[in-house]
Amino acid sequence: MNIDKSYTDKDLTVKIEGRIDTITSQELEQSLNEEIDNVNSLVLDFDELEYISSAGLRVLIATQKKLKAKGYSFNNY
């Protein structure tokens, strides 16, 4: 898995390439948690994502809950 972060002001785009599985989901969770308090918006780019396991989905749901608790709204594209 490769994680590429890019900022535009306080808007963060995280591009994830490869696989999110039981092992790599921990790296993704840590990477997202490092940034969550510093952003106004978060975009997850899965164009190059090949696979996501239930562990990876858990990380995405946990991240969404944290952002929702901070008052963020969500858009699906």
C-alpha positions in Angstrom: 0.0 0.0 0.0 1.2 3.5 -0.8 -0.3 6.6 0.9 0.2 10.0 -0.7 -1.1 13.1 1.1 -1.4 16.5 -0.5 -2.7 19.7 1.0 -4.3 22.7 -0.4 -4.5 25.1 2.5 -6.4 23.0 5.1 -8.0 20.7 2.5 -6.3 17.2 2.5 -6.5 14.7 -0.3 -5.2 11.2 0.6 -4.5 9.0 -2.4 -4.3 5.3 -1.6 -2.7 2.8 -3.9 -2.6 -1.0 -3.7 -4.3 -3.0 -1.0 -5.8 -2.1 2.4 -5.9 -5.3 4.4 -5.5 -6.4 8.0 -1.8 -5.4 8.2 -1.9 -2.2 6.1 -5.1 -0.9 7.7 -3.2 0.0 10.8 -0.8 2.2 8.8 -3.7 3.9 7.1 -5.5 4.5 10.4 -2.3 6.0 11.9 -1.8 8.2 8.9 -5.3 9.5 8.9 -5.3 10.1 12.7 -2.1 12.2 12.4 -4.0 14.6 10.1 -7.6 14.6 11.3 -7.2 17.6 13.7 -5.5 19.8 11.0 -7.9 19.7 8.2 -11.1 21.4 7.0 -11.9 18.8 4.5 -10.7 15.3 3.6 -10.9 13.6 0.2 -10.0 9.9 -0.1 -8.8 9.0 -3.6 -9.3 5.3 -4.3 -8.6 5.4 -8.1 -5.6 3.1 -7.7 -7.0 1.0 -4.8 -7.0 -2.7 -5.8 -8.6 -4.2 -2.6 -10.0 -3.2 0.7 -10.8 -5.7 3.5 -13.2 -5.4 6.4 -10.3 -4.1 8.5 -9.9 -1.3 6.0 -13.6 -0.5 6.0 -13.4 -0.3 9.8 -10.7 2.4 9.5 -12.9 4.4 7.1 -16.0 4.1 9.4 -13.9 5.1 12.5 -12.5 8.1 10.6 -16.0 9.2 9.5 -17.2 9.0 13.1 -14.4 11.2 14.3 -15.0 13.8 11.6 -18.8 13.7 12.3 -18.1 14.3 16.0 -16.1 17.4 14.9 -19.2 18.7 13.0 -18.1 17.8 9.4 -20.6 16.9 6.7 -20.1 14.3 4.1 -20.3 14.3 0.3 -20.2 11.2 -1.9 -18.8 11.4 -5.4 
